[in-house]
């Protein structure tokens, strides 16, 4: 995942490329994937998180309310665990930090 910055109040789907042992995961082998951002924001694939075969990325949707809850001028950590079709569960070893910029307004548009 490329380093990203989020501003409080942003709303969009963050592209996440999951790699295990340096290689992108094979979506046909993924039964579930858990994305935990910050202190407990948890989203699952399949379900809230979508997968795009076109670019091999998972798209983690964030709402304005969710990003307003992130610490201003701080960072949040993205942790990922993947459950494979065979039953194994493997967590991504290198957690990513997402920088969070402060917003002057805290009104949801």
N, C-alpha and C positions, 0 to 999 in steps of 0.2 A: 504494500500500500504506500503510495506516495505521501509525503508529509502534507497534512492539510491543516488549515486554520478554519475554525468556525467562529462566527460572531454570534453572541447571544441574540436570539430571535430569528436566526436563520431557519429555514424549513426547506429541506431537500433530501434526496437519497444519496448517501455517501457511497461511492464505489469502493469495494473491498475485494482484493485478489487474495485468495487464501493459498498459501504455499506451505507444503510440508516437505521437508528434506530438500528444499530449493525448487521443487516442482509444483506447478499449480495442481490443486486437487482435481480428480476426475469426477465430474458431477454425477456420473452414473454410479459411482461408488458411495455417494453421500446420502445417508438416510435422513440426517438432521444436522443442523449447525446452530450453535448458540453464540450470540454476539452480546457481550456485556460491556457497556460503556459507562464509565464513571462509577458511582456508588449505587449500582443496582438497576440501571436501565438495561433491561434484558429483552432481546428480540430473537425470534426463531425463524429458521428456514427449514421446511417450507412454512409459509404463513405470512408473517409481516415482512420478512426479508425476501426479496425477489432475486432470481438468478438470470443473467443474460448470457446465452450461448454465444452471442456475437462477439463479446469481449472477454468472456470467462470471469466476469466480476459478479459478486453478490452486491445488491443495492440495499443498504441499511437506511430506512427512512427515519428522518428526525423531524419532529414537529417544532413549531415556535416555542410552545410551552416547555418541551423537553430541553431545548438548547438554552432557554432562559434560566433553567435550573443549574446549568453548568457554572463553575466558579469563574467570575470575571477576571480577565487577565491571568488566567491560570491554565491548567490542562486537565484532561481526562484521559484515562487509559482504556484502550479497547482490548478486551480479552476474547479469544475465540476458541471454542471447542467443537470438534466435529465427531459425530457418531456415524460410523461407516455401516454399510449394508450388512457386513459380517458380524456386527455387534461391537467392534472395537471403538473406543472413544479416545481421541488424541487431541490434546490441546496444542495450539500454536505456541511455540517456545518463546518467541520474541513478541511481547506485547507492544503495541503501538501507542504513542502519546499523541493526542489531538490538542493543539493549542486553541484556547478560547479567548476571543477578544471581547471586551466590555461593550455594551450597547448603551447609548444615551437614553433611549426610550425603552420601556419594558411593557409596551402595549402590544398585544397580539393583533396583527392586521387581518 
